Amino acid sequence: MLSICFKFFVFLMFISLNFFFLSLYFIINDLVIFIEWEIISVNSSSIVMTLLFDWMSLLFMSFVLFISSSVIYYSDEYMHGDINLNRFIMLILMFVLSMMFMIISPNLISILLGWDGLGLVSYCLVIYYQNVKSYNAGMLTALSNRVGDVALLMAIAWMLNYGSWNYIFYLDSMNNNFEMQLISVLVVLAAMTKSAQIPFSAWLPAAMAAPTPVSALVHSSTLVTAGVYLLIRFNNLFVNTWISQVLLLISVLTMFMSGLGANYEFDLKKIIALSTLSQLGLMMSILCLGYPSMAFFHLLTHALFKALLFMCAGSVIHNMKNVQDIRKMGSLVLMLPMTISCMNISNLALCGMPFLAGFYSKDLILELVMTSNINILIFFLYFLSTGLTVMYSFRLTYYCILGTFNFMSLNSVNDSYYIMLKGMMGLLFLTIMGGSMLNWLIIPTPVMICLPMKLKLLTLMVILIGAYLGYELYQYKISWNMQVMKLYLLTNFVGNMWFMPNIFTIGVNKMFLTLGYNVIKNIDQGWNEYLGGQSIYYYLKKNSLKNELFMSNEFKIHYLFFVIMIIMLLMMWLFI
């Protein structure tokens, strides 16, 4: 009897191939189709649902469906033994449906439906394992994304000035209006929360509490890329304005911060999550420079190798009895040859290894950056972040391949999970071949970028230096003497995402979750007292604790470091 996962795998794969061939037809014939579907009609008023089908939406939907079909097939073995497997598959399908609804919507109302669907279902998936860590991560994810939802609601309210919510018709003609500038600011804010740009970055590593198949789907083609896709659609509104300049600085800082933090991280899934954050910063920044097609190109290639990378990480974690610490791994290539081979190919694609998927988009983006009108700070951070990407990727590779196996000696680690391996094979093929295929599709006319030899070789030099430094960082072991202790605060600052998880989750950790727990407890035990005289005492006590927390030395140091760093970077950006 065929499993439910295999049935959905075949169904989604079939639809994905249909969308892909349909997108080829749209590209060849340069077609755009609007479908208007009248839902309710009362007298002269009617509610109309508008759908947009062009080569971009169809191609993106085919990729989302292909990756989700592979993830569902992979989940058949990864989630084996889970009594709620059917519920898990239904949540994944609702997630994919929300994403597809957002992709084909040229209307802010229908975008909000897909946008909120992504937020709600992602909360259900993050808290899937139902423990305290999952609940904290789910609450942080939901509340961070709620800021963007509110911004999108305000943009919908301002769109009433135009008598329609079909933003696609107003992108070119209303560029200089105050209303459209305000709408573009709100849309950029919404995209920043969904794509986890600074200062909303804390939720993305926390969302790793979800099962690994969910992480493979969320971090490749759905939740975090929704913000980038929205800005690709809204690109005409904010390009060459002050909004794009501010977003350029924020996205490059996000790329730099996440690359730096990944080099200090030992959790396998969090390293890959921070690499996703780095690539999102790359997509946002090239979008601000006025190359939306390049951002879309990198979005698709990144979806392929990042889904494969998460699947390989899930296979390793599954074999290691749910251990995620890379210090306990080592010599895995002897025990998991197929999984580690796939992992290395996807890692090299992430680094921009020539002729793999990531090379075609990343190398072209870096060469376009060299030809753009940017200052020295942005240029320096771009290439430093590229070097950091190679650095943490090679550090991860060295830990998995060269190190000694530090786990249980009696544990049988082998490539016996055949369904998981089969789920990876389609993505492995596209990780190797997908970049060149997409290059032919998206850039049919060859582009000549003429640069001096030094600039042409700069990307290659940065990659080689990053690979060497990754090996040096792998060998570096901390000895806790007084000289190292002096640098502890700086190391903690760099490795802890510039203290953002500490600063921006104070309300979530200290107030909302504790309050929710106490509400539930008091409903069960004496709700009358909680709503009566005890309530005044409770709130006075909580407020005094909050004041005490804000006056603590630890908070002052964290906040001071963060503020000084941001001020220094802003001054450099303004005066260089």
HUWOJO-V861786 format. One line per field, one symbol per residue. ss: DSSP state (H for helix, E for strand, C for the rest). A space follows every 50 residues. Layout:
ss = ???
This chain:
ss = CCCHHHHHHHHHHHHHHHHHHHHHHHHHHCCEEEEEEEEEEECCEEEEEE EEEEHHHHHHHHHHHHHHHHHHHHHHHHCCCCCCHHHHHHHHHHHHHHHH HHHCCCCHHHHHHHHHHHHHHHHHHHCCCCCHHHHHHHHHHHHHHHHHHH HHHHHHHHHHHHCCCCHHHCCCCCCCCHHHHHHHHHHHHHHHHHCCCCCC CHHHHHHHHCCHHHHHHHCCCCCCHHHHHHHHHCHHHHCCCHHHHHHHHH HHHHHHHHHHHHCCCCEHHHHHHHHHHHHHHHHHHHHHCCCHHHHHHHHH HHHHHHHHHHHHHHHHHHHCCCCCEHHHCCCHHHHCHHHHHHHHHHHHHH HCCCCCHHHHHHHHHHHHHHHCCCCHHHHHHHHHHHHHHHHHHHHHHHHH HCCCCCCCCCCCCCCCCHHHHHHHHHHHHHHHHHHHHHHHHHCCCCCCCC CCHHHHHHHHHHHHHHHHHHHHHHHCCCCCCHHHHHCHHHHHHHHCHHHH HHHCCHHHHHHHHHHHHHHHHHHHCCHHHHHCHHHHHHHHHHHHHHHHHH CCHHHHHHHHHHHHHHHHHHHHHHHC
